[in-house]
Amino acid sequence: MAHLSRSQVQERNRVTVLDVARREFLRDGYVATSVASVAREAGFTTGIVYSSFGSKADLALAVLDVLQAEQIAALADSVAAVPDAEEVLARVRSWAAAATASGWVRFELELLLDTINDPRLAAAQAARQTAAVEQATVVVRSVVPAGSADDETLEVLAEAAVDYAIGVAIRQVTNRDASPDRFLRFIGPLVAAISG
């Protein structure tokens, strides 16, 4: 059996910690999850977790980077090559329900509130939100025929969708009946006009 190099062991440990932290953060939220519980579940010491990520917040941000990329990719896959605007909106609605039910929203909101006064972490959160808008713009472009809307319109639509999704997600933390349906009905004619 070949021995792993130090860097390979560190990467394996990092991936293991990320996987365990993801499960715990999504299940229990940011506040209730501790570095000690992540380390224990991963079979490591807290020192290994801290050497891999620096802090609980940095670990959470790394988990959120992965979650965000996966969620946007899932949305893109869901609406890819769907010619009907109503079906696009139905798939967005379904994706939003699954994303919210995953625990992602609560986890992200708790992290945001816990780190808002730390300039470095607040900047990292802002950068992630900017990346979300950029990723959403790619998704919007994928469902809109070339030339049917200018780049600025598509970017504004993507940003509005991200902002609205964040707002609805925050509301759903305390009100499970909050829904993206009104926004989807509102943008339905726009989606139909530019996709059709």
C-alpha positions as CSV (number, residue, x, y, z in Angstrom):
1,M,0.0,0.0,0.0
2,A,1.4,3.4,-1.0
3,H,1.8,6.0,1.7
4,L,0.2,9.3,1.2
5,S,2.3,12.4,1.1
6,R,1.7,15.1,3.8
7,S,-0.2,17.3,1.3
8,Q,-2.3,14.3,0.2
9,V,-3.2,13.6,3.9
10,Q,-4.0,17.2,4.5
11,E,-6.3,17.3,1.4
12,R,-8.0,14.1,2.5
13,N,-8.5,15.5,5.9
14,R,-9.9,18.8,4.5
15,V,-12.4,17.0,2.3
16,T,-13.5,14.8,5.2
17,V,-14.0,17.8,7.5
18,L,-15.9,19.7,4.7
19,D,-18.3,16.7,4.2
20,V,-18.9,16.3,8.0
21,A,-19.3,20.0,8.5
22,R,-21.7,20.3,5.6
23,R,-24.0,17.6,7.1
24,E,-23.9,19.2,10.6
25,F,-24.4,22.8,9.4
26,L,-27.3,21.8,7.2
27,R,-28.9,19.7,9.9
28,D,-28.3,21.8,13.0
29,G,-27.4,25.3,11.6
30,Y,-24.3,27.4,12.1
31,V,-24.8,28.4,15.7
32,A,-25.5,25.0,17.1
33,T,-22.6,23.3,15.2
34,S,-19.3,23.4,17.0
35,V,-15.8,22.8,15.7
36,A,-15.5,20.1,18.4
37,S,-18.6,18.2,17.1
38,V,-17.3,18.4,13.5
39,A,-13.9,17.1,14.6
40,R,-15.4,14.3,16.7
41,E,-17.7,13.2,13.8
42,A,-14.8,13.3,11.3
43,G,-12.6,11.3,13.7
44,F,-10.1,14.1,14.1
45,T,-8.9,16.5,16.8
46,T,-10.0,20.1,16.7
47,G,-6.5,21.0,15.8
48,I,-6.8,19.3,12.5
49,V,-10.0,21.2,11.8
50,Y,-8.4,24.5,12.7
51,S,-5.2,23.8,10.7
52,S,-7.4,23.1,7.7
53,F,-9.7,26.0,7.9
54,G,-8.5,28.5,10.6
55,S,-11.9,29.2,12.2
56,K,-15.5,27.9,12.4
57,A,-16.5,30.8,10.1
58,D,-13.9,30.0,7.5
59,L,-15.0,26.4,7.6
60,A,-18.6,27.5,7.1
61,L,-17.7,29.8,4.2
62,A,-15.9,26.9,2.5
63,V,-19.0,24.7,2.9
64,L,-21.2,27.5,1.5
65,D,-18.9,28.0,-1.5
66,V,-19.4,24.3,-2.4
67,L,-23.2,24.5,-1.6
68,Q,-23.7,27.6,-3.7
69,A,-21.8,26.1,-6.7
70,E,-23.8,22.9,-6.5
71,Q,-27.2,24.7,-6.1
72,I,-26.6,27.0,-9.0
73,A,-25.4,24.0,-11.1
74,A,-28.5,22.1,-10.1
75,L,-30.7,25.1,-11.1
76,A,-28.9,25.4,-14.5
77,D,-29.3,21.7,-15.2
78,S,-33.0,21.8,-14.2
79,V,-33.8,24.6,-16.7
80,A,-31.4,23.7,-19.5
81,A,-33.0,23.2,-22.9
82,V,-36.5,23.8,-21.6
83,P,-38.3,25.6,-24.4
84,D,-41.4,26.5,-22.5
85,A,-41.4,29.6,-20.1
86,E,-44.0,28.1,-17.8
87,E,-42.0,24.9,-17.4
88,V,-38.9,27.0,-16.7
89,L,-40.8,28.8,-13.9
90,A,-42.1,25.5,-12.6
91,R,-38.6,24.0,-12.4
92,V,-37.3,27.2,-10.7
93,R,-40.1,26.8,-8.1
94,S,-39.2,23.2,-7.5
95,W,-35.5,24.0,-7.2
96,A,-36.3,26.8,-4.7
97,A,-38.4,24.5,-2.6
98,A,-35.7,21.8,-2.4
99,A,-32.9,24.4,-1.8
100,T,-34.9,25.9,1.1
101,A,-35.8,22.5,2.6
102,S,-32.1,21.5,2.6
103,G,-31.2,23.7,5.6
104,W,-29.0,25.9,3.4
105,V,-30.9,29.1,4.2
106,R,-30.9,28.8,7.9
107,F,-27.2,27.9,7.9
108,E,-26.3,30.9,5.7
109,L,-28.5,33.4,7.6
110,E,-27.0,32.3,10.9
111,L,-23.5,32.6,9.6
112,L,-24.2,36.0,8.0
113,L,-25.6,37.4,11.3
114,D,-22.7,35.9,13.3
115,T,-20.0,37.4,11.1
116,I,-21.4,40.7,9.9
117,N,-19.2,42.8,12.3
118,D,-16.0,41.1,11.1
119,P,-14.8,43.1,8.0
120,R,-12.9,40.1,6.5
121,L,-15.8,37.7,6.9
122,A,-18.4,40.3,5.8
123,A,-16.3,40.9,2.6
124,A,-16.1,37.2,2.0
125,Q,-19.9,37.0,2.3
126,A,-20.3,40.0,-0.1
127,A,-18.0,38.3,-2.6
128,R,-20.0,35.1,-2.4
129,Q,-23.2,37.1,-3.1
130,T,-21.6,38.8,-6.1
131,A,-20.6,35.3,-7.3
132,A,-24.2,34.1,-6.9
133,V,-25.4,36.9,-9.1
134,E,-22.8,36.1,-11.7
135,Q,-23.7,32.4,-11.6
136,A,-27.4,33.3,-11.8
137,T,-26.7,35.5,-14.9
138,V,-25.2,32.5,-16.6
139,V,-28.3,30.5,-15.9
140,V,-30.6,33.3,-17.1
141,R,-28.5,33.6,-20.3
142,S,-28.9,29.8,-20.8
143,V,-32.7,30.0,-21.0
144,V,-33.0,33.2,-23.0
145,P,-32.5,33.0,-26.8
146,A,-29.5,35.0,-28.0
147,G,-30.3,38.5,-28.9
148,S,-33.7,38.6,-27.2
149,A,-32.4,40.8,-24.3
150,D,-29.3,42.9,-23.8
151,D,-26.7,41.9,-21.2
152,E,-27.7,44.5,-18.7
153,T,-31.3,43.4,-18.7
154,L,-30.2,39.8,-18.1
155,E,-27.9,40.8,-15.3
156,V,-30.6,43.0,-13.7
157,L,-33.1,40.1,-13.9
158,A,-30.5,37.7,-12.4
159,E,-29.7,40.1,-9.6
160,A,-33.4,40.7,-8.9
161,A,-34.0,37.0,-8.7
162,V,-31.1,36.4,-6.3
163,D,-32.2,39.3,-4.1
164,Y,-35.8,38.1,-4.1
165,A,-34.7,34.5,-3.4
166,I,-32.6,35.7,-0.4
167,G,-35.6,37.7,0.9
168,V,-38.0,34.8,0.6
169,A,-35.5,32.5,2.1
170,I,-35.1,34.7,5.1
171,R,-38.9,35.0,5.5
172,Q,-39.1,31.2,5.3
173,V,-36.9,30.8,8.3
174,T,-39.7,32.0,10.5
175,N,-42.7,31.6,8.1
176,R,-42.8,28.3,6.3
177,D,-45.7,29.6,4.1
178,A,-43.5,32.3,2.5
179,S,-43.1,31.4,-1.1
180,P,-41.4,32.6,-4.3
181,D,-44.7,32.1,-6.2
182,R,-45.6,35.8,-6.4
183,F,-42.2,36.7,-7.8
184,L,-42.4,33.9,-10.3
185,R,-45.9,35.1,-11.4
186,F,-44.5,38.6,-11.7
187,I,-41.6,37.7,-13.8
188,G,-43.5,35.0,-15.8
189,P,-44.5,37.4,-18.6
190,L,-41.0,38.8,-18.8
191,V,-39.5,35.3,-19.0
192,A,-42.1,34.4,-21.7
193,A,-41.4,37.5,-23.7
194,I,-37.6,37.2,-23.7
195,S,-37.6,33.4,-24.1
196,G,-40.1,33.1,-26.7
